[in-house]
Amino acid sequence: MTVLSWTVPLRRPEDEATPAGLTREGVWRSMRHKAEAPAAFVPYIAECTVLESTDEGMVREIRYSAETRGGGSIRERVVYEPEHGRMTFLPDGDPDVTEIVNEVGEDGEGGFAFTLRGTLSRAADRKALSEPEFLPGISRLFAESLRTIVAATVEEHADAA
């Protein structure tokens, strides 16, 4: 299976450091908020309904935008690992993606970095070989989401500083 991964520093493009108000706990709260209300952060999600919620995670139903998969819906289990700064999304029945991981770590300069990693299904691997636009298209979806998530997280905490 193919794994797509991006890691970027949690800061504004014009800044050289992580905003002073950004803490690991604050980033985790932002990640939880994004998991509960992803439509504000993930361009291809139109709606989300949380079906079950515990301290360990949640089950949610997400509806895609009309431009993405015709507006279809899937259920997704979300597993929280706050001790590792990691959240794992396990879509049920997604034909292309088997797992998405969001993780906060260190950027090597004393700040935070955000990693988004998506694991494609075997069917998606085959599709990538037969449809030249598939892999660039799904990569664009993930990259757009990453930009939006990082910008919203940084702005929320930069304003609090």
ZIJOZI-V126401 format. One record per residue. N is the residue number from 1. SS is DSSP state (A for helix, B for strand, O for the rest). BURIAL is + if it has 9 or more other ideal C-beta (glycine too) atoms within 8 Angstrom, else -. Layout:
BEGIN
n:N ss:SS burial:BURIAL
n:N ss:SS burial:BURIAL
END
This chain:
BEGIN
n:1 ss:O burial:-
n:2 ss:O burial:+
n:3 ss:B burial:-
n:4 ss:B burial:+
n:5 ss:B burial:-
n:6 ss:B burial:+
n:7 ss:B burial:-
n:8 ss:B burial:-
n:9 ss:B burial:+
n:10 ss:O burial:+
n:11 ss:O burial:+
n:12 ss:O burial:-
n:13 ss:O burial:-
n:14 ss:O burial:-
n:15 ss:O burial:-
n:16 ss:O burial:-
n:17 ss:O burial:-
n:18 ss:O burial:+
n:19 ss:O burial:+
n:20 ss:O burial:-
n:21 ss:O burial:+
n:22 ss:O burial:+
n:23 ss:O burial:-
n:24 ss:A burial:-
n:25 ss:A burial:-
n:26 ss:A burial:+
n:27 ss:A burial:+
n:28 ss:A burial:+
n:29 ss:A burial:-
n:30 ss:A burial:+
n:31 ss:A burial:+
n:32 ss:A burial:+
n:33 ss:A burial:-
n:34 ss:A burial:+
n:35 ss:A burial:+
n:36 ss:A burial:+
n:37 ss:O burial:-
n:38 ss:A burial:+
n:39 ss:A burial:+
n:40 ss:A burial:-
n:41 ss:O burial:+
n:42 ss:O burial:+
n:43 ss:O burial:-
n:44 ss:O burial:+
n:45 ss:B burial:+
n:46 ss:B burial:-
n:47 ss:B burial:-
n:48 ss:B burial:+
n:49 ss:B burial:-
n:50 ss:B burial:+
n:51 ss:B burial:-
n:52 ss:B burial:-
n:53 ss:B burial:-
n:54 ss:B burial:-
n:55 ss:O burial:-
n:56 ss:O burial:-
n:57 ss:B burial:+
n:58 ss:B burial:+
n:59 ss:B burial:+
n:60 ss:B burial:+
n:61 ss:B burial:+
n:62 ss:B burial:+
n:63 ss:B burial:+
n:64 ss:B burial:+
n:65 ss:O burial:+
n:66 ss:O burial:-
n:67 ss:O burial:-
n:68 ss:O burial:+
n:69 ss:A burial:-
n:70 ss:A burial:-
n:71 ss:A burial:+
n:72 ss:O burial:-
n:73 ss:B burial:-
n:74 ss:B burial:+
n:75 ss:B burial:+
n:76 ss:B burial:+
n:77 ss:B burial:+
n:78 ss:B burial:+
n:79 ss:B burial:+
n:80 ss:B burial:+
n:81 ss:B burial:+
n:82 ss:A burial:-
n:83 ss:A burial:-
n:84 ss:A burial:-
n:85 ss:O burial:+
n:86 ss:B burial:+
n:87 ss:B burial:+
n:88 ss:B burial:+
n:89 ss:B burial:+
n:90 ss:B burial:+
n:91 ss:B burial:+
n:92 ss:B burial:-
n:93 ss:O burial:-
n:94 ss:O burial:+
n:95 ss:O burial:-
n:96 ss:O burial:+
n:97 ss:B burial:+
n:98 ss:B burial:+
n:99 ss:B burial:+
n:100 ss:B burial:+
n:101 ss:B burial:+
n:102 ss:B burial:+
n:103 ss:B burial:+
n:104 ss:B burial:+
n:105 ss:B burial:+
n:106 ss:B burial:-
n:107 ss:O burial:+
n:108 ss:O burial:-
n:109 ss:O burial:-
n:110 ss:O burial:-
n:111 ss:O burial:+
n:112 ss:B burial:+
n:113 ss:B burial:+
n:114 ss:B burial:+
n:115 ss:B burial:+
n:116 ss:B burial:+
n:117 ss:B burial:+
n:118 ss:B burial:+
n:119 ss:B burial:+
n:120 ss:B burial:+
n:121 ss:O burial:+
n:122 ss:A burial:-
n:123 ss:A burial:-
n:124 ss:A burial:+
n:125 ss:A burial:+
n:126 ss:A burial:-
n:127 ss:A burial:+
n:128 ss:A burial:+
n:129 ss:A burial:-
n:130 ss:A burial:-
n:131 ss:O burial:-
n:132 ss:A burial:-
n:133 ss:A burial:-
n:134 ss:A burial:+
n:135 ss:A burial:-
n:136 ss:A burial:-
n:137 ss:A burial:-
n:138 ss:A burial:+
n:139 ss:A burial:+
n:140 ss:A burial:-
n:141 ss:A burial:+
n:142 ss:A burial:+
n:143 ss:A burial:+
n:144 ss:A burial:+
n:145 ss:A burial:+
n:146 ss:A burial:+
n:147 ss:A burial:-
n:148 ss:A burial:+
n:149 ss:A burial:+
n:150 ss:A burial:+
n:151 ss:A burial:+
n:152 ss:A burial:+
n:153 ss:A burial:+
n:154 ss:A burial:+
n:155 ss:A burial:-
n:156 ss:A burial:+
n:157 ss:A burial:+
n:158 ss:A burial:+
n:159 ss:A burial:-
n:160 ss:A burial:-
n:161 ss:O burial:-
END
